[in-house]
Amino acid sequence: VQLVESGGGLVQAGGSLRLSCAASESTYGINAMGWYRQAPGKERELVAAITSSGGSTNYADSVKGRFTISRDNAKNTTYLQMNSLKPEDTAVYFCRAWDVLMRTYWGQGTQVTVSS
């Protein structure tokens, strides 16, 4: 499975961005999807995750109420809607997938920069 992120960019604080993660093949064999981020000098951290059906989601405390993860299995795409962005949200955002055998796949990342 290849994952390709898009939608990153430069935005002012308080603004919004929507990230997309497109999978190279059907996501019906994917157990869960997640978004991670890594800021300079910091470890990569989980931002949000969603189960295969989309029925269960999980968020980092720092983004709860501001970010929403969703997926469209018909389009093999997972989204991260980011609202009320803060400068501390600046990072490279990565998409991750786990298949039914719990093998993991990563995208190449997309840069999100939030100016104050």
N, C-alpha and C positions, 0 to 999 in steps of 0.2 A: 504494500500500500504506500503510495506516495501522497504526501500532504503539501499543499501550496497555500500559504497565507497571503492575504491582501487586505488593503484598507487602512494601513497605517499612514501616518503623516504627522504634520505639525498642526497643532490646534492651541488656541488660547485657553487658559484656565476657565472652567465653567462650560466649555464646549463639549461636543459629542463626536464620537467616531464609531463606526461599525466595522469590525474585523470579520473576515470570512476565511474559512479553511475548507478548501475543496479537496476531496479525496479522489485518487485516480481510478478507483473502482467502487463498486457498491459498498455502502457502509452497513449493509444488513449483516455482514460478518463481523462488524465492529461492536465490541461490547460496550465501550464507553469512550467519550471524547473529552478532552480537557484543554484549557488554555493556561499556559504558564507565562511568566515574565521574568526577565533578568535585567536588573539595572547595573550600571558600571560599578564594579567592586563588590557586588552583592551576589548571593547565591540565587539560583533559579527557584522561583516559588510558584506554587499552584495558585491560580487566580479563580478558576471556576471549572466545574466538571459536570457532565450530564450523562445519564445512562442511555442505553440503546433506544429505548422507547421515548426518551425525553421526559419520562414521568418523574424523575428524581434529579435534583440539581444540588450542587454544593458550591459555596463561595467562601473565599477568604474574608475574614472580618473587615479588612480594609476596603473592600469593594461592595459589601452588602448594601443593597438599596440604591446603588449607582450603576452596577453592571448587570447585564442579563445574558445568560448563555442559552442558546437554542439550537436546534438542528432540524434540517429538512432532509430526511433520508432519501426522498425521491430525487433530490438534487445532489446527493452525496456531499452535503455542505453543512458545516457547523458555523455558527455566528457568535460573536461577542459584541453586544451593544454596550457601549461605554458612555455614560452620561455624567454630567457634573465633574468633568475631569480635573485633576489636580496636578501640580508640577511633580509631586511624588509618584504619579502614575507613569512617568517617563521611564521607558524600558524597551527592550526588544521583546516582543510577544511571540510565543511559540505555540503551535498547535500540537497536541499529542493524541494518539489513538491507542486503544488497547483492543486486541482482537479476542475472540472467544477462547483462545489458548493463552491469553494474557501476554502475548508478545506485544511489544510496544513500538510505535513509530512516531517520528518527529518531523515537523516541517522545518523550513530553513529560517523562519522568523521574519517578523516585520517590525520596523521601528515606529514607536509612538513617542512623540515629543510634545510635552505640554508646557507652554510658556506662561510665565506669571504676569 
